[in-house]
């Protein structure tokens, strides 16, 4: 077992335990015990330092453990979504690795899909259907591409 495998299993287990109600109850109990012990220690600086240091250390370590688990979960989810896109007939394979694009490219795709959603809602309001796989144009500024998409949407809109 490599160090990465060990750390992955450890972080997954610890993250899972940290999210359980019993862990929360234990944390609350520790804070209550600390608060109750205040009068015994005359609410001293050392007494306050114990809770401050403890919570800082736990928070610091948990950030890395949870981030490791989140990174692996996100990567696995991206692979699953990529497989669904790849396997679906009519899906746009250009969407397979969107997470690798820069912000400008993502914004262009997002605008196009927001427009498709708006068109679909309008089609539903008009008594049409919203099931279509229109052409995705490379440029959201291309009027001809938008016209093709709208024409395609109209052709595929079924009226009762």
Secondary structure, DSSP 8 states (H G I E B T S, - for coil): --HHHHHHHHHHHHHHHHTSHHHHHHHHHHHHHHHHTTGGGTT-HHHHHHHHHHHHHHHHHHHHHHHHHHHHHHHHHHHHHHHHHHHSTT--GGGTTGGGS-HHHHHHHHHHHHHHHHHHHHHHHTT----------S-TT-HHHHHHHHHHHHHH----
